[in-house]
């Protein structure tokens, strides 16, 4: 039934009627450019890059400030930072609320470098590693600093919209949230959102 498109797999042993709708974030020329520079300089490094503007599709109140998030293996965070700093980019490593408020320029996309959690659910689009919807939702839930504009009622809206528009593998989300130490909290949160 899955092969015929009657059912769609949303987790281990979980199905939903109809064909699945996969989430594919927009890949801008700027993202491609940054990614290709990083791949050229660090060919063996696992990199995930995406723009927080992708969240506007799910938000009620549209955010005006966007960040380009570059997630890399923990050991390479400093190297990536200095490489991008030399290229005159506005770049920050895992910033605090204070740094975000005081130093991030509002007029251009700033680059934020964070550690890529092992086994994070990423997807490859046109040869570029980027965020999956499952990863995006878990990251919003777990990181209240970078995603401060997406907290509270806005996060509830994002989750509702994402589940309504796309097929989401809940097991994949829970496995990733477990890697981030928030599995039970995320389970409770998802159960509290009415369908």
C-alpha positions as CSV (number, residue, x, y, z in Angstrom):
1,X,0.0,0.0,0.0
2,X,2.9,2.3,0.7
3,X,4.4,1.7,-2.8
4,X,1.0,2.4,-4.4
5,X,0.7,5.7,-2.6
6,X,-2.4,4.6,-0.6
7,X,-0.4,4.9,2.7
8,X,2.5,7.0,3.7
9,X,5.1,6.0,6.4
10,X,5.4,8.6,9.1
11,X,7.5,6.5,11.6
12,X,8.2,3.0,12.5
13,X,4.9,1.1,12.3
14,X,3.0,4.4,11.8
15,X,1.2,5.3,8.6
16,X,-1.1,8.0,7.3
17,X,-3.5,7.9,4.4
18,X,-2.4,9.4,1.1
19,X,0.9,10.3,-0.5
20,X,3.6,11.9,1.5
21,X,4.7,15.5,0.9
22,X,8.4,16.1,1.5
23,X,9.8,19.4,2.7
24,X,12.4,21.0,0.5
25,X,13.8,24.3,1.8
26,X,14.7,27.0,-0.7
27,X,18.4,27.0,-1.6
28,X,19.5,30.6,-2.3
29,X,22.5,31.5,-4.4
30,X,24.2,32.9,-1.3
31,X,23.8,29.6,0.5
32,X,25.2,27.7,-2.5
33,X,28.1,30.1,-2.6
34,X,29.0,29.8,1.1
35,X,28.6,26.0,1.0
36,X,30.8,25.6,-2.1
37,X,33.5,27.8,-0.5
38,X,33.4,25.7,2.7
39,X,33.4,22.4,0.7
40,X,36.4,23.6,-1.3
41,X,38.4,24.5,1.9
42,X,37.2,21.7,4.1
43,X,36.3,18.8,1.7
44,X,36.0,16.1,4.3
45,X,33.9,18.0,6.8
46,X,30.2,17.3,7.4
47,X,28.4,20.6,7.0
48,X,24.7,21.5,7.2
49,X,23.7,25.0,6.1
50,X,20.3,26.7,6.0
51,X,18.6,30.1,6.3
52,X,16.1,30.8,9.1
53,X,14.0,32.6,6.5
54,X,12.7,29.1,5.7
55,X,10.7,29.3,8.9
56,X,8.5,32.1,7.5
57,X,6.5,29.6,5.6
58,X,5.1,28.2,8.9
59,X,4.9,31.5,10.9
60,X,2.0,33.8,11.6
61,X,4.1,36.8,12.5
62,X,6.9,37.1,9.9
63,X,10.4,37.7,11.2
64,X,12.5,40.4,9.7
65,X,15.9,39.2,10.9
66,X,17.3,36.0,9.4
67,X,20.5,34.1,10.1
68,X,22.3,31.6,8.0
69,X,23.0,28.7,10.2
70,X,26.2,26.7,9.5
71,X,26.4,23.5,11.5
72,X,29.7,21.6,11.5
73,X,31.4,18.9,13.5
74,X,32.4,20.2,16.9
75,X,36.2,20.0,16.3
76,X,35.9,22.3,13.2
77,X,33.8,25.2,14.6
78,X,36.8,27.4,15.3
79,X,38.4,26.7,11.9
80,X,35.1,27.5,10.0
81,X,34.7,30.7,12.1
82,X,38.2,32.0,11.2
83,X,37.9,31.0,7.6
84,X,34.6,33.0,7.2
85,X,35.9,35.9,9.3
86,X,38.9,36.2,6.9
87,X,36.3,36.4,4.1
88,X,34.8,39.5,5.8
89,X,31.6,37.7,6.8
90,X,29.5,38.8,9.8
91,X,30.0,35.5,11.7
92,X,29.3,34.3,15.3
93,X,29.9,31.1,17.2
94,X,27.0,29.8,19.2
95,X,26.0,33.4,20.3
96,X,24.2,34.2,23.6
97,X,21.0,36.4,23.7
98,X,23.1,39.4,24.7
99,X,25.4,39.0,21.6
100,X,22.4,38.5,19.3
101,X,20.7,41.6,20.7
102,X,23.8,43.9,20.6
103,X,26.0,42.8,17.7
104,X,24.0,41.1,15.0
105,X,23.5,43.6,12.1
106,X,19.8,43.8,11.1
107,X,20.5,44.9,7.5
108,X,22.2,41.6,6.3
109,X,22.2,37.9,6.9
110,X,24.6,37.0,9.7
111,X,26.3,33.7,9.8
112,X,25.9,31.6,13.0
113,X,28.2,28.6,13.4
114,X,27.1,25.8,15.8
115,X,28.1,22.2,16.4
116,X,26.3,19.7,14.3
117,X,24.7,17.0,16.6
118,X,25.8,13.5,15.5
119,X,23.1,11.6,13.6
120,X,21.2,14.9,12.9
121,X,18.5,14.3,10.3
122,X,19.8,16.4,7.4
123,X,18.9,16.1,3.7
124,X,21.0,16.7,0.5
125,X,19.5,18.9,-2.2
126,X,21.5,19.6,-5.4
127,X,24.6,18.2,-3.7
128,X,24.2,20.5,-0.6
129,X,23.6,19.3,2.9
130,X,20.7,21.2,4.4
131,X,18.1,21.0,7.1
132,X,15.2,18.5,7.2
133,X,11.8,19.6,8.6
134,X,12.3,17.1,11.5
135,X,15.6,18.7,12.4
136,X,14.2,22.3,12.0
137,X,11.3,21.6,14.4
138,X,13.5,20.0,17.0
139,X,16.1,22.8,16.8
140,X,13.4,25.4,17.3
141,X,12.2,23.5,20.3
142,X,15.6,23.0,21.9
143,X,17.3,26.3,21.2
144,X,15.5,29.2,22.7
145,X,18.4,31.6,22.0
146,X,18.9,31.4,18.2
147,X,15.2,30.8,17.7
148,X,13.9,33.4,20.2
149,X,11.5,34.8,17.6
150,X,10.0,31.4,17.1
151,X,9.1,30.6,20.8
152,X,5.7,30.6,22.6
153,X,2.6,30.7,20.5
154,X,4.6,31.1,17.3
155,X,6.3,27.8,17.9
156,X,2.9,26.1,18.3
157,X,1.8,27.7,15.0
158,X,5.0,26.5,13.3
159,X,4.4,22.9,14.5
160,X,0.7,22.9,13.5
161,X,1.5,24.3,10.0
162,X,4.4,21.9,9.4
163,X,2.4,18.9,10.3
164,X,-0.6,20.1,8.2
165,X,1.5,20.8,5.1
166,X,4.2,18.1,5.1
167,X,4.8,14.5,6.0
168,X,6.9,14.4,9.2
169,X,8.6,11.3,10.5
170,X,7.9,11.5,14.2
171,X,10.3,8.7,15.1
172,X,13.1,10.6,13.4
173,X,12.2,13.7,15.3
174,X,12.2,11.9,18.6
175,X,15.5,10.1,17.9
176,X,17.1,13.5,17.2
177,X,15.6,15.2,20.2
178,X,16.9,12.3,22.3
179,X,20.4,13.1,21.0
180,X,19.8,16.7,22.2
181,X,18.5,15.5,25.6
182,X,14.9,16.7,25.1
183,X,13.0,13.6,24.0
184,X,10.4,13.5,26.8
185,X,9.8,17.3,26.8
186,X,9.2,17.2,23.0
187,X,6.9,14.2,23.3
188,X,4.8,16.1,25.9
189,X,4.8,19.3,23.7
190,X,3.7,17.5,20.6
191,X,0.9,15.7,22.5
192,X,-0.3,19.1,23.8
193,X,-0.8,20.5,20.2
194,X,-4.3,19.8,19.0
195,X,-4.5,18.3,15.5
